[in-house]
């Protein structure tokens, strides 16, 4: 259970400010007249006490209030350039930021939830006791902003007024962090007090990069204080560790949905996108995939792209599932972004008129960024994430250093992308979600697309995601379970989160028309063990449009499907038509390889999940009922047709 304001408030304890009068005195002492005037519309006393404690703890030379105005944005960008956090590139509006070589991704082994004695967390979560976190903040963050400017901004994770949107304060000494925040989040400076009153809470985020030296990175920490909805980050610059409104606050949003509005709201690691269907209809999808598993590419396949990373979802009064993107920009992986698979994004990255912050790519002598998999001729030399670079350069272990880091990113406004549904993304009513998908990196087991028979089976698909660890996480390796692609961001016990999922997708307030279909996606199926001598993937990036297109048709009853023990799969003729629409032949032999049911592999996968979840306490029984029913049906199918069952044997 989540208990707010339990235990000592670390920020208040280390800052020493307890009352609103003390807070006003600190603020008056440290802000100049212009910034005092800018802060004056913020009257929420809890927020002002938080700000005063951050000032007292970090001891900045001065304080800058970001109102979201163009003038304030220009000053923040200039501050980042002056500090050397970013450098201008050849194209107007493009800058490059290099993280330290040791700080190129989420520092999973240095990221902790702050817990109270006896508090239960997810078995997949790392935690530290409140007393230990207090000691770290006291020892390491006092005076950490001496010689720096403290930047303070007021944002909203979602369109202001949206049912599931949550306001947040961002505090940092980093111009790069605030420049990124301006692209990724909606500034709600003029509505902050009203949003706090509407939602009843807000998040607070405190970050400083310190001296930004390689030797400091082992001492970096990212803390999430669930009880006080406050994050702390020190001695790091990678946006996933420092722009705490992103994954730090996502964790808090998961908590709020799970415990404060169970069954009524979800906070998910999902894209939101719309697909055009027959007659000009729009069908909106929300889809989960672990980082590095094609989530951004999938989102942008849609004709009405809304968001590529996160979704705040709720059940609306009309009985539909509604979703908003808590962000207004993308912080996207650029490896393998190219004209073939990502034409609209490439128009922004290579065209004129789009503001882009690049990170950890290669910059050539002409100030042009390059990255692995861009489909363009590669330069012979340049500067990248580890310094001077040339083709064939190796590291200390003799491994060739790639042109760009695997987790290299681009940050830009969603509205710059041609197929972005900017009006829908700004609408507090959200978009109605008709299809929910779950995908990971699965080389040899599940087909490219399948639909759950009911929403209990749909929740089980989400619970059963597996994926290879990717470059988005430092310290991770191997193939791991990735429940709902949200597991790293679920603070409480998985049983609580799973229970909220079952309650949400089976809620009595969901109308028959409003209840979404739930499906699995797998782009990473390979030729291995699929009755083929070929190598590599059994599909291409552009196939994603077909899989989503089929789901769009199925959701509206325009196509039929073949029933299997794991759900419904497409008929060949329907896919053949969709592949023709993207000018691609689709032989029946490929369909058979992709959609055959490999019974033993699926049973092994179910056993893996059953064993892992069996170690958790108090899990909903529906999950195990789904697994057992599928195993029984698979065993019967094997008895009838053998261990490999082709689609034409089923229907």
C-alpha positions in Angstrom: 0.0 0.0 0.0 1.2 3.5 -0.7 1.3 5.9 2.3 1.9 9.5 1.4 3.9 11.7 3.7 5.1 8.8 5.8 8.6 9.0 7.4 10.9 12.0 7.5 10.7 14.4 4.5 14.4 14.3 3.3 14.2 17.6 1.5 12.7 19.4 4.5 15.2 17.7 6.9 18.2 18.6 4.9 17.0 22.1 3.9 15.7 22.9 7.3 12.7 25.0 6.2 9.5 24.0 7.9 7.0 26.9 7.6 5.8 29.1 4.9 7.2 32.2 6.6 10.7 30.6 6.7 10.2 29.6 3.0 9.3 33.1 2.0 12.4 34.5 3.8 14.7 32.1 2.0 13.2 32.9 -1.3 13.3 36.6 -0.7 17.0 36.3 0.2 18.1 34.3 -2.9 15.9 35.6 -5.7 16.5 38.9 -7.4 13.6 41.3 -8.0 12.8 40.0 -11.5 12.6 36.3 -10.4 10.7 37.2 -7.3 8.1 38.8 -9.5 8.1 35.8 -11.8 7.5 33.4 -8.8 4.7 35.5 -7.3 1.8 33.7 -9.2 2.9 30.5 -7.4 1.0 30.6 -4.1 0.8 26.9 -3.2 2.5 26.8 0.2 3.7 23.3 0.0 5.4 24.1 -3.4 7.0 27.2 -2.0 8.4 25.2 1.0 9.8 22.6 -1.3 11.5 25.3 -3.4 12.9 27.0 -0.4 14.3 23.7 1.0 16.0 23.0 -2.4 17.6 26.4 -2.3 18.8 26.0 1.3 20.2 22.5 0.6 21.9 23.2 -2.7 23.2 26.8 -2.1 23.1 28.1 -5.7 24.6 31.4 -6.6 21.3 32.6 -8.1 17.9 31.3 -9.0 16.1 31.5 -12.3 12.3 31.0 -12.6 11.3 29.5 -16.0 7.8 30.8 -17.0 7.8 29.0 -20.3 8.1 32.3 -22.2 10.2 32.5 -25.4 12.5 34.9 -23.6 13.1 32.5 -20.7 13.6 29.6 -23.2 16.3 31.6 -25.0 18.1 32.4 -21.8 18.1 28.7 -20.8 19.5 27.6 -24.2 22.2 30.3 -23.9 23.0 29.2 -20.4 23.5 25.5 -21.6 25.8 26.7 -24.4 27.8 28.9 -22.1 28.3 26.1 -19.6 29.4 23.8 -22.4 26.6 21.3 -21.8 25.6 21.8 -25.4 27.3 23.0 -28.6 25.8 24.4 -31.7 25.9 22.3 -34.9 25.8 23.3 -38.5 22.1 23.3 -38.9 20.2 26.1 -37.2 18.5 25.0 -34.0 20.6 21.8 -33.7 22.9 21.2 -30.7 24.9 18.3 -29.5 25.2 17.2 -25.9 27.7 14.5 -24.8 27.1 12.6 -21.6 30.2 11.3 -19.8 31.3 7.9 -21.2 30.2 6.3 -17.9 26.8 7.9 -18.0 25.2 7.0 -21.3 22.0 5.3 -20.1 19.9 4.6 -17.0 22.1 3.8 -14.1 20.0 0.8 -12.9 22.4 -0.2 -10.2 22.5 3.3 -8.8 18.8 4.0 -8.9 16.8 3.3 -5.8 13.4 3.7 -4.3 13.5 5.2 -0.8 11.5 2.9 1.5 10.3 3.0 5.1 11.0 0.2 7.5 8.9 -2.9 6.6 7.6 -1.4 3.4 7.0 -3.9 0.5 8.2 -3.2 -3.0 8.2 -5.0 -6.3 10.6 -7.9 -6.3 12.2 -6.3 -9.4 12.9 -3.0 -7.6 16.1 -1.8 -5.9 15.6 0.1 -2.7 17.4 1.9 0.1 16.2 2.7 3.6 15.1 6.3 4.2 17.8 6.9 6.8 20.5 5.9 4.3 19.1 8.1 1.5 18.9 11.0 4.0 22.6 10.5 4.9 23.5 10.5 1.1 21.6 13.7 0.4 23.1 15.4 3.5 26.6 14.3 2.6 26.5 14.8 -1.1 24.0 17.4 -2.2 24.6 20.2 0.4 26.2 23.0 -1.6 26.2 21.0 -4.8 25.0 24.1 -6.8 27.6 26.5 -5.5 28.9 28.5 -8.4 25.8 27.6 -10.4 22.3 28.8 -11.2 19.3 26.9 -9.9 16.6 26.6 -12.6 13.0 26.1 -11.4 10.1 25.2 -13.7 6.5 24.3 -13.4 5.2 21.6 -15.7 2.3 19.3 -16.3 2.6 15.6 -17.3 -0.2 15.7 -19.8 -2.5 18.5 -21.1 -3.6 20.7 -18.2 -7.1 19.7 -17.1 -6.8 16.1 -18.3 -8.2 13.6 -15.8 -4.9 11.7 -15.5 -2.4 14.6 -15.9 -0.2 15.4 -12.9 1.7 18.7 -12.3 5.4 18.7 -11.4 8.2 21.0 -10.3 11.6 20.5 -12.0 14.7 21.9 -10.2 18.1 21.6 -11.7 21.4 23.3 -12.3 21.6 21.9 -15.8 20.7 24.0 -18.8 20.6 20.8 -20.9 18.0 19.3 -18.6 15.8 22.4 -18.8 16.3 22.8 -22.6 15.1 19.2 -22.9 12.2 19.8 -20.5 11.1 22.7 -22.8 10.8 20.3 -25.7 9.4 17.3 -23.8 6.9 18.8 -21.3 4.1 21.3 -21.2 5.0 24.3 -19.1 2.0 25.1 -16.8 3.5 28.0 -14.9 0.3 30.1 -15.3 -1.9 27.2 -14.2 0.2 25.4 -11.7 -1.8 26.3 -8.6 -5.0 25.3 -10.3 -3.6 22.0 -11.5 -2.4 21.1 -8.0 -5.9 21.9 -6.6 -7.5 19.8 -9.3 -5.3 16.7 -8.9 -4.6 17.1 -5.2 -0.9 16.5 -5.4 2.3 17.3 -7.4 5.7 15.8 -8.0 9.0 17.5 -7.0 12.3 16.8 -8.8 15.8 18.0 -7.7 18.9 17.4 -9.8 22.4 18.7 -10.0 25.3 17.4 -12.1 27.8 18.6 -9.6 31.3 19.1 -11.2 30.4 16.7 -14.0 33.6 14.6 -13.8 34.1 10.9 -14.7 35.3 10.1 -11.2 32.0 11.3 -9.7 29.8 8.9 -11.7 30.3 5.9 -9.4 28.9 8.2 -6.6 25.9 9.1 -8.7 22.5 8.3 -7.2 18.9 8.6 -8.4 16.4 8.3 -5.6 12.6 8.2 -5.8 10.8 9.0 -2.5 7.4 7.5 -3.0 6.0 8.7 0.3 6.9 12.4 -0.5 6.6 12.2 -4.3 10.1 13.7 -4.6 13.1 12.6 -6.7 16.8 13.3 -6.2 19.5 13.0 -8.8 23.2 13.9 -8.4 26.5 13.5 -10.4 24.9 12.5 -13.7 23.7 14.1 -16.9 22.0 11.5 -19.1 18.5 12.7 -19.5 17.0 9.4 -18.4 18.7 9.9 -15.0 18.3 13.7 -14.7 15.1 14.8 -16.5 13.2 13.4 -13.6 9.8 14.3 -14.9 10.3 11.3 -17.3 10.9 7.9 -15.8 11.3 9.1 -12.2 7.8 10.7 -12.2 6.4 7.9 -14.3 7.2 5.6 -11.3 5.2 8.0 -9.1 2.3 8.0 -11.6 2.2 4.2 -11.6 1.9 4.4 -7.8 -0.8 7.0 -7.9 -2.8 4.9 -10.5 -2.3 1.6 -8.6 -3.1 2.8 -5.1 -5.0 6.1 -5.3 -7.3 5.1 -8.3 -7.1 1.3 -8.6 -9.1 0.0 -11.5 -9.9 3.5 -12.8 -6.5 4.7 -14.0 -3.3 3.3 -15.4 0.2 4.8 -16.0 1.9 2.9 -18.7 5.2 2.6 -20.7 3.2 2.8 -23.9 3.1 4.7 -27.2 -0.2 6.2 -28.4 -0.9 6.3 -32.1 -3.9 6.4 -34.5 -4.4 4.3 -37.6 -6.6 5.3 -40.5 -9.1 2.7 -41.4 -11.8 2.3 -44.1 -14.1 5.2 -44.7 -11.7 7.6 -43.0 -12.1 6.3 -39.5 -9.4 6.7 -36.9 -8.5 3.9 -34.5 -6.2 4.7 -31.6 -3.7 2.2 -30.2 -1.7 2.2 -27.0 1.3 -0.2 -27.0 3.9 -1.3 -24.6 7.4 -2.4 -25.6 10.7 -2.3 -23.5 13.1 0.5 -24.5 15.0 -0.4 -27.6 12.3 -2.7 -29.0 10.8 -0.5 -31.7 8.3 1.5 -29.7 9.1 4.8 -31.4 9.0 3.2 -34.8 5.7 1.6 -34.1 4.2 4.9 -32.9 5.3 6.7 -36.0 3.8 4.1 -38.3 0.4 5.5 -37.3 -1.3 8.1 -39.4 -2.1 10.0 -36.2 1.0 9.7 -34.0 0.3 11.0 -30.5 3.2 9.8 -28.3 6.1 7.4 -28.4 6.9 6.5 -24.8 4.4 7.0 -22.0 0.6 7.0 -21.6 -1.7 8.1 -18.8 -5.0 6.2 -19.2 -8.4 6.3 -17.5 -12.0 5.1 -18.0 -14.1 8.1 -19.2 -17.7 8.8 -18.5 -18.7 7.5 -22.0 -17.3 4.0 -21.1 -14.2 4.3 -23.3 -10.5 3.9 -22.3 -9.0 7.3 -22.8 -5.3 8.2 -22.9 -3.1 11.2 -23.0 0.6 11.5 -23.7 2.3 13.1 -20.6 4.9 14.5 -23.0 4.8 16.8 -25.9 8.1 15.8 -27.4 10.2 12.7 -28.0 13.5 11.6 -26.5 14.1 8.9 -29.1 16.9 6.4 -29.8 18.4 7.2 -33.2 20.2 3.9 -34.0 18.7 2.4 -37.1 16.5 5.5 -37.7 16.5 5.9 -41.5 14.5 6.9 -44.6 13.1 3.4 -45.1 11.6 2.9 -41.7 11.2 6.5 -40.3 10.7 8.9 -43.1 8.8 11.6 -41.1 11.4 11.6 -38.3 14.2 11.8 -40.9 12.6 14.8 -42.5 12.9 16.5 -39.1 16.5 15.3 -38.4 17.8 16.1 -41.9 15.5 19.0 -42.9 15.4 22.6 -41.8 13.2 24.3 -39.2 13.2 21.7 -36.4 14.9 22.3 -33.1 16.8 19.1 -32.2 19.1 18.3 -29.2 21.4 15.4 -30.2 23.2 13.3 -27.7 26.1 10.8 -28.1 26.1 10.7 -31.9 29.1 11.3 -34.1 29.7 14.9 -35.2 31.8 15.4 -38.3 34.2 18.2 -39.1 31.3 20.2 -40.7 29.1 20.0 -37.6 26.8 17.4 -39.0 25.5 14.5 -36.8 25.8 10.8 -37.9 24.6 7.6 -36.3 24.7 3.9 -36.8 22.0 2.5 -39.1 21.1 5.9 -40.7 21.4 4.4 -44.2 23.9 7.1 -45.3 27.6 7.1 -46.1 29.6 7.2 -42.9 32.3 9.8 -42.3 35.9 8.6 -41.8 36.4 10.5 -38.6 34.8 12.9 -36.1 34.0 13.4 -32.4 31.6 11.1 -30.6 30.6 10.0 -27.2 34.1 8.8 -26.2 36.1 11.7 -27.9 38.0 11.7 -31.1 36.9 8.9 -33.4 38.0 7.3 -36.7 36.8 4.3 -38.5 38.3 1.1 -37.0 39.1 2.7 -33.7 39.1 0.2 -30.8 38.7 0.4 -27.1 41.1 -0.9 -24.4 39.7 -4.5 -24.9 40.2 -4.4 -28.7 36.5 -3.9 -29.4 35.7 -1.6 -32.3 34.1 1.6 -31.1 30.8 2.3 -33.0 30.2 5.6 -34.8 27.5 6.4 -32.2 26.4 5.0 -28.9 23.6 2.4 -29.1 21.6 4.7 -26.8 22.3 7.9 -28.7 19.2 10.1 -28.8 17.4 12.9 -30.5 15.1 15.3 -28.6 12.5 17.3 -30.5 8.9 18.4 -30.4 6.4 15.9 -31.5 4.6 18.6 -33.4 7.5 18.9 -35.8 6.8 15.4 -37.1 4.5 15.4 -40.2 2.1 12.7 -39.0 1.8 14.0 -35.4 -1.7 14.5 -34.1 -0.9 17.8 -32.4 -4.5 18.8 -31.6 -5.3 15.3 -30.2 -2.1 15.4 -28.1 -3.2 18.8 -26.6 -6.8 17.7 -25.9 -7.5 17.1 -22.1 -10.2 14.6 -23.2 -7.5 12.3 -24.5 -8.0 9.8 -27.4 -10.2 6.7 -27.2 -8.0 3.6 -27.1 -9.5 0.7 -29.2 -6.4 -1.6 -29.3 -3.8 -2.3 -26.6 -0.6 -4.1 -27.7 2.4 -5.7 -25.9 5.7 -6.6 -27.6 9.3 -7.5 -26.7 12.3 -9.2 -28.3 11.3 -12.8 -29.0 13.5 -14.7 -31.5 11.8 -18.1 -31.7 8.5 -18.5 -30.0 5.5 -16.1 -30.5 4.0 -15.1 -33.9 4.2 -11.5 -35.2 0.7 -10.7 -34.0 -2.1 -12.4 -32.1 -5.2 -11.2 -30.2 -6.3 -12.2 -26.8 -9.6 -14.1 -26.5 -10.7 -11.9 -23.6 -9.2 -9.2 -21.4 -7.8 -11.6 -18.8 -5.8 -13.2 -21.5 -4.8 -9.7 -22.6 -3.4 -8.8 -19.2 -1.6 -12.1 -19.3 0.1 -11.2 -22.6 1.3 -8.0 -21.0 2.5 -9.9 -17.9 4.4 -12.3 -20.1 6.7 -10.0 -22.2 10.3 -11.1 -22.5 13.1 -9.1 -24.0 16.8 -9.0 -24.5 18.4 -6.4 -22.3 19.2 -3.3 -24.3 21.7 -0.4 -24.3 19.2 1.8 -22.4 20.3 0.2 -19.1 23.8 0.2 -17.8 24.5 -2.9 -15.8 21.8 -5.1 -17.4 22.5 -8.1 -19.6 20.8 -11.3 -20.9 17.2 -12.1 -21.7 14.8 -11.1 -19.0 11.1 -11.0 -18.3 9.7 -7.5 -18.9 6.1 -7.5 -17.5 4.0 -4.9 -19.3 7.4 -3.3 -20.4 6.8 -1.3 -17.2 8.5 -3.5 -14.6 11.5 -1.2 -14.0 9.0 1.5 -13.2 6.6 -0.4 -10.9 7.4 0.6 -7.3 5.0 -1.6 -5.4 4.6 -5.3 -5.3 3.8 -6.8 -8.8 0.6 -8.3 -7.3 -0.8 -4.9 -6.6 0.0 -3.7 -10.1 -1.4 -6.8 -11.7 -4.5 -6.6 -9.7 -5.0 -3.0 -10.9 -4.6 -4.2 -14.5 -7.2 -6.9 -14.2 -9.6 -4.5 -12.5 -9.1 -1.8 -15.1 -9.6 -3.9 -18.2 -12.6 -5.7 -16.7 -14.2 -2.6 -15.1 -18.0 -2.4 -15.0 -17.9 1.1 -16.3 -16.3 0.0 -19.6 -18.9 -0.2 -22.3 -19.0 -3.1 -24.7 -17.9 -0.8 -27.5 -15.3 1.0 -25.3 -13.5 -2.2 -24.1 -10.3 -2.4 -26.2 -9.0 -5.6 -27.8 -5.6 -6.7 -26.4 -2.9 -8.2 -28.6 0.7 -9.3 -28.7 3.3 -8.1 -31.2 6.7 -9.7 -32.1 8.9 -8.0 -34.7 12.0 -10.0 -33.8 11.0 -13.6 -34.8 14.0 -15.1 -36.7 14.5 -17.9 -39.2 16.1 -20.0 -36.5 14.1 -23.2 -35.8 11.2 -22.0 -38.1 11.7 -24.6 -40.8 14.0 -22.3 -42.9 17.6 -22.3 -43.8 17.6 -18.5 -43.9 19.2 -16.2 -41.4 18.2 -13.1 -39.5 14.7 -11.7 -39.0 11.6 -13.2 -40.7 10.3 -9.7 -41.3 11.2 -6.1 -42.0 10.6 -2.8 -40.3 8.0 -1.7 -42.8 5.9 -4.8 -41.9 4.8 -3.1 -38.7 2.2 -1.2 -40.8 0.7 -4.5 -41.8 0.4 -5.9 -38.3 -1.2 -2.7 -37.0 -3.4 -2.4 -40.1 -4.7 -5.9 -39.5 -5.4 -5.1 -35.8 -7.3 -2.0 -36.9 -9.5 -4.1 -39.2 -10.0 -6.8 -36.6 -11.0 -4.4 -33.8 -13.9 -3.2 -36.0 -15.0 -6.7 -37.1 -13.8 -6.2 -40.7 -11.8 -9.4 -40.8 -12.1 -12.8 -39.2 -9.3 -14.7 -37.5 -8.1 -18.2 -36.7 -8.6 -19.4 -33.2 -5.5 -21.0 -31.4 -4.8 -21.8 -27.7 -2.9 -18.5 -27.3 -5.5 -16.3 -29.1 -6.6 -15.3 -32.6 -4.1 -15.0 -35.5 -4.7 -13.5 -38.9 -5.8 -15.3 -42.0 -3.3 -15.4 -44.9 -5.6 -13.7 -47.5 -6.1 -10.6 -45.2 -2.4 -10.2 -44.7 -1.6 -10.7 -48.3 -3.9 -7.7 -49.2 -2.3 -5.5 -46.6 1.2 -6.4 -47.8 0.2 -5.5 -51.3 -0.7 -2.0 -50.0 2.9 -1.5 -49.0 4.1 -2.9 -52.4 5.5 -6.1 -50.9 4.9 -9.7 -51.9 3.9 -12.0 -49.0 4.3 -15.7 -49.9 2.3 -18.2 -48.1 5.5 -20.0 -47.1 6.5 -17.0 -45.1 3.1 -16.7 -43.5 3.4 -20.4 -42.5 6.8 -19.9 -40.9 5.6 -16.8 -39.0 2.3 -18.1 -37.7 2.8 -21.7 -37.0 2.3 -22.6 -33.4 5.4 -24.1 -31.8 3.7 -25.8 -29.0 6.7 -26.9 -26.9 8.4 -23.5 -27.1 5.2 -21.8 -26.0 4.7 -24.2 -23.1 8.3 -23.6 -22.0 7.5 -19.9 -22.0 4.4 -20.4 -19.9 6.4 -22.5 -17.5 9.1 -19.8 -17.2 6.4 -17.2 -16.3 4.5 -19.6 -14.0 7.7 -20.4 -12.0 8.8 -16.7 -11.8 5.4 -15.4 -10.8 5.0 -18.3 -8.3 7.7 -16.6 -6.2 5.6 -13.5 -5.8 3.1 -13.1 -3.0 -0.7 -12.6 -3.4 -0.8 -12.6 -7.2 -4.3 -12.5 -8.8 -5.4 -16.1 -9.5 -6.6 -15.0 -13.0 -3.0 -15.1 -14.3 -2.4 -18.7 -13.4 -5.9 -19.7 -14.6 -5.0 -18.2 -18.0 -1.6 -20.0 -18.1 -3.2 -23.4 -17.1 -6.0 -23.1 -19.6 -3.5 -22.4 -22.4 -1.3 -25.3 -21.4 -4.3 -27.7 -21.5 -5.4 -26.5 -24.9 -1.8 -26.6 -26.2 -1.4 -30.2 -25.0 -4.6 -31.2 -26.8 -3.4 -29.4 -30.0 -0.1 -31.3 -29.8 -1.9 -34.6 -29.4 -3.9 -33.9 -32.5 -1.4 -32.3 -34.8 2.1 -32.7 -33.3 4.5 -30.2 -31.8 4.4 -27.7 -34.8 1.0 -26.7 -36.0 0.5 -24.8 -39.2 -2.2 -22.2 -39.6 -4.0 -24.2 -42.3 -4.4 -27.1 -39.8 -6.4 -24.8 -37.6 -8.9 -23.1 -39.9 
